[in-house]
Amino acid sequence: MGLIYLDTCLLIYAIENDPERADKVRAALAGAPADRFAASSLVRLECLVKPMRTGDLLLQRRYETGLDRLARLSLPDPVFLQAAQLRARFNLKTPDALHLACAQHHGCDALWTNDDRLARAAHGLARNILD
């Protein structure tokens, strides 16, 4: 069994206890072994912006603790080239293209998201786990 790349939005829902989505995300996460989950430094960046902007050190620490439990996938140059191709072909936003390219580059079994457009561009790799 390979890795499951987690899109930033899912971690935000779970860690910030989103009233509509947190339970679904947590249930999905509980259904797979914890050592299968991975994220890139881009996920870390996106998650930490809000607590750093607001000065919420407790939320920042919750993110850091949660992120430290995930396998961290690198973003080498080939990931950026693949992301450019994905942007050009599917009109994805840069972060979404980088998430998908990173998951593809590292041979992840899945990319979990709630973004249907990203799921369509991934040709089966990404799936909206909130549907």
N, C-alpha and C positions, 0 to 999 in steps of 0.2 A: 504494500500500500504506500502510495506516494503522498506528497504534501498537498494541503488545501490552502490556497492563498486567500486571505481575508481582505476584502475591500474595506477601506476606512470607515464608510458609513455604518457597517455592521458593528464595529468596535465602538463607535460613538453611541449608537443606540443602546448597546449593552452596558457600557460603562456609565453613561449619563442617565440610564434608566428611563429611556423614552417610553412614555405611557402606552403608545400604540404598537411598538415594535420590539421592545427589550425582551419580553417573554418569548417571542418567536425565535429571536436570535439565540437566546440562552438555551432554548430547547434544541435547536439545531447543533449548537456547539457541544452540548451534552451527549449528542448522539454519535460522536466520533471521538477517538482517542485524542487526548490533549496534545500529544507529541506530533500530531499530523498537521497542526496549524502553523502557517507561516505568513510573514508580511515583510515588506521592504522598508527601507529607511524613509521612503516617501510616505508610507502609512504613518510612521512615527511623526514626521513633520506635520502632516495634516491633522493628526489627533491633538498635538500639543499646542497648536495655534490658539485655540480658544482659551484654555486655562492660562497660557502665558499672557495673552492680551488682557484678560480680566484680573490677573494676579491671583488666581485661585490655585494655591499651592496644594491643597488637598486633592482637587481634581487632577492636577498635573501628576501628583504622586500615584493616583489610581491608574492613570494611563500608563505611566512608566512601569509600574508593577505588572500590569496586564500585558504590555508589549514585551517585557522581558521574558515572558513565558512562551513567546512564539519564536520559531526559527526565523532568523533574519536573513533575507535573501538580498544579495548584492545587486547593484544596478551598473554593470559594466557597459562599455561603449556599444556592444551589439544590441543591448536592450533599447538604447536610444534610437538606433537605426530602425529596429523593428517597430518601435513606437511611432516613428515618423511615417513608416509605411502604413500602419494602422490608422493614423490620423488622416492621411491622404485618401485612403480607401474607404473608410467608414465615417469620416468626419467626427471622430471622437475628440473630446477635450484632451489636452496634453496629459493631465494626471491619469485619466482613465486609460489612455493609450499606454502609458508607462506601466500601470498596474497589470494590464493584460500582457504586454510584452515581457514583463518580468516573470509572470507566471508561466508563460510559454517557454522562455529561455531556460528556466530552471526545471522544466519538465513536470510541473505540478499536475496532479490528477484533476484538480478543479480550482475554479476561482469563484468564491461565494460573494455575492453582491445583492443589491436590491435594484440594480440599474438594468432595465430591460434592454436598453440600447447597447450597453456593454455586453450583455448576454447574447444578443443577436450577432454582434461583431466577432464573438469568440468561437462561433461554430461548434458549440457543444462543450467547450471548456468551462465557460462561465455560466452560472445559473442564479436566478433570482430566488433566494431561499425564503423570501417572504411571501411568495405567491402561493 
